[in-house]
């Protein structure tokens, strides 16, 4: 009768070992996910700062266009005044 129970004991030990390994892996994965989440929050904060710092960049094209117009008008005014 003791021989018949040996298989059950081995099965319980193997199942327990598998459960322990799975729990350890899940804990490790969750800790990595937490670390990734913290890093993602830091990255998001940096991206928001970059967004604030570069908000004026699209206006550069408009400013350049206006400066070209001003220079053109200045050249035309100079020609009108000097007579060239």
C-alpha positions as CSV (number, residue, x, y, z in Angstrom):
1,X,0.0,0.0,0.0
2,X,2.9,2.4,0.7
3,X,4.1,1.9,-2.9
4,X,0.8,3.1,-4.3
5,X,1.0,6.3,-2.3
6,X,4.5,7.1,-3.4
7,X,3.3,8.2,-6.9
8,X,0.9,10.6,-5.2
9,X,3.6,12.1,-3.1
10,X,5.9,12.6,-6.1
11,X,2.9,14.1,-8.0
12,X,2.3,16.5,-5.1
13,X,6.0,17.5,-4.9
14,X,6.2,18.1,-8.7
15,X,2.9,20.1,-8.7
16,X,4.1,22.2,-5.8
17,X,7.4,22.9,-7.5
18,X,5.6,23.9,-10.7
19,X,3.2,26.2,-8.8
20,X,6.2,27.8,-7.0
21,X,8.0,28.4,-10.3
22,X,4.9,29.8,-11.9
23,X,4.3,32.2,-8.9
24,X,7.9,33.3,-9.1
25,X,7.7,34.0,-12.8
26,X,4.4,35.9,-12.4
27,X,6.0,38.0,-9.6
28,X,9.0,38.7,-11.8
29,X,6.8,39.7,-14.7
30,X,4.7,42.0,-12.5
31,X,7.8,43.7,-11.1
32,X,9.1,44.3,-14.7
33,X,5.7,45.7,-15.7
34,X,5.8,48.0,-12.7
35,X,9.3,49.2,-13.7
36,X,8.2,49.7,-17.3
37,X,5.2,51.7,-16.0
38,X,7.4,54.0,-13.9
39,X,9.7,54.6,-16.9
40,X,6.8,55.3,-19.2
41,X,5.6,58.0,-16.8
42,X,9.0,59.6,-16.8
43,X,9.1,59.4,-20.6
44,X,5.6,60.9,-20.8
45,X,6.7,63.8,-18.6
46,X,9.7,64.4,-20.8
47,X,7.5,64.3,-24.0
48,X,5.2,66.9,-22.4
49,X,8.1,69.1,-21.7
50,X,9.4,68.8,-25.3
51,X,5.9,69.6,-26.5
52,X,5.8,72.8,-24.5
53,X,9.3,73.8,-25.6
54,X,8.6,73.2,-29.3
55,X,5.1,74.7,-29.5
56,X,6.5,77.8,-31.2
57,X,8.3,75.8,-33.9
58,X,5.4,75.8,-36.4
59,X,5.3,79.6,-36.2
60,X,8.8,79.9,-37.6
61,X,7.6,79.4,-41.1
62,X,5.1,82.2,-40.7
63,X,7.7,84.5,-39.2
64,X,10.1,83.8,-42.1
65,X,7.4,84.6,-44.6
66,X,6.7,87.9,-42.9
67,X,10.4,88.8,-42.7
68,X,10.7,88.1,-46.4
69,X,7.8,90.5,-47.1
70,X,9.3,93.1,-44.8
71,X,12.7,92.9,-46.6
72,X,10.9,93.0,-50.0
73,X,9.0,96.1,-49.0
74,X,12.2,97.7,-47.6
75,X,14.0,97.1,-50.9
76,X,11.1,98.6,-52.8
77,X,11.0,101.6,-50.4
78,X,14.7,102.1,-50.8
79,X,14.4,102.0,-54.6
80,X,11.6,104.6,-54.5
81,X,13.5,106.9,-52.2
82,X,16.9,106.6,-53.8
83,X,15.7,106.3,-57.3
84,X,17.5,103.2,-58.4
